[in-house]
């Protein structure tokens, strides 16, 4: 799992984001810029071309849509809505 970008760092980031979601009541999807609320399905988003880079929270549908576009060769570069982990 770590080779695919889901190791300790990923788990730590997700735990931090869960705490932020509980504290603030929402997160912002790095892909679409829309809020993620408690109960929404979401992922810690990886860069589309370098899985060692994590951008931050993203809606599960935003992530899966991007993966589908990438597999079809239709993914254009997407700029993160904010720099979450610089």
C-alpha positions as CSV (number, residue, x, y, z in Angstrom):
1,X,0.0,0.0,0.0
2,X,2.8,2.4,0.8
3,X,4.2,2.0,-2.8
4,X,0.8,3.3,-4.1
5,X,0.9,6.3,-1.8
6,X,-1.2,5.0,1.1
7,X,1.5,4.6,3.8
8,X,2.0,6.2,7.2
9,X,2.2,9.8,5.8
10,X,-1.1,9.3,4.0
11,X,-2.8,7.9,7.1
12,X,-1.4,10.8,9.3
13,X,-2.7,13.4,6.8
14,X,-6.2,11.7,6.7
15,X,-6.3,11.7,10.5
16,X,-5.4,15.4,10.6
17,X,-8.1,16.2,8.0
18,X,-10.7,14.2,10.0
19,X,-9.9,16.3,13.0
20,X,-10.2,19.5,11.0
21,X,-13.5,18.3,9.5
22,X,-14.9,17.6,13.0
23,X,-13.6,20.9,14.4
24,X,-14.6,23.2,11.5
25,X,-17.6,21.3,10.1
26,X,-16.3,21.3,6.5
27,X,-13.2,20.8,4.3
28,X,-12.6,22.3,0.9
29,X,-12.1,20.0,-2.1
30,X,-8.8,20.8,-3.7
31,X,-10.1,19.8,-7.1
32,X,-13.5,21.7,-7.3
33,X,-13.2,24.2,-4.5
34,X,-16.6,23.1,-3.1
35,X,-17.2,22.2,0.6
36,X,-16.9,18.6,1.9
37,X,-19.3,18.1,4.9
38,X,-19.4,15.5,7.6
39,X,-21.0,12.4,6.1
40,X,-19.8,13.1,2.6
41,X,-17.5,10.6,1.0
42,X,-14.0,12.0,0.5
43,X,-10.4,11.0,-0.2
44,X,-7.0,12.5,0.5
45,X,-6.2,13.5,-3.1
46,X,-2.9,12.6,-4.8
47,X,-1.4,14.5,-7.6
48,X,-2.6,13.1,-10.9
49,X,0.9,12.5,-12.2
50,X,3.0,12.0,-9.1
51,X,1.4,9.9,-6.3
52,X,4.1,11.0,-3.8
53,X,2.4,14.4,-3.8
54,X,-0.8,14.8,-1.8
55,X,-2.9,17.9,-2.5
56,X,-5.5,17.6,0.3
57,X,-9.1,16.6,0.7
58,X,-11.3,15.9,-2.4
59,X,-14.7,14.6,-3.0
60,X,-14.7,10.9,-3.8
61,X,-16.5,11.7,-7.0
62,X,-14.0,14.3,-8.0
63,X,-11.2,11.8,-7.4
64,X,-12.9,9.0,-9.3
65,X,-13.8,11.2,-12.2
66,X,-10.2,12.4,-12.6
67,X,-9.0,8.8,-12.5
68,X,-11.5,7.9,-15.2
69,X,-10.4,10.8,-17.4
70,X,-6.7,9.9,-16.8
71,X,-7.3,6.3,-17.9
72,X,-8.9,7.6,-21.1
73,X,-6.0,10.1,-21.7
74,X,-8.4,13.0,-21.3
75,X,-7.1,14.5,-18.1
76,X,-5.9,18.0,-18.4
77,X,-3.7,19.5,-15.7
78,X,-5.7,20.7,-12.7
79,X,-4.5,23.4,-10.4
80,X,-5.2,22.9,-6.7
81,X,-7.7,25.3,-5.3
82,X,-5.2,25.9,-2.4
83,X,-1.8,24.8,-1.4
84,X,-2.7,22.5,1.4
85,X,0.6,20.9,2.5
86,X,3.4,23.0,1.2
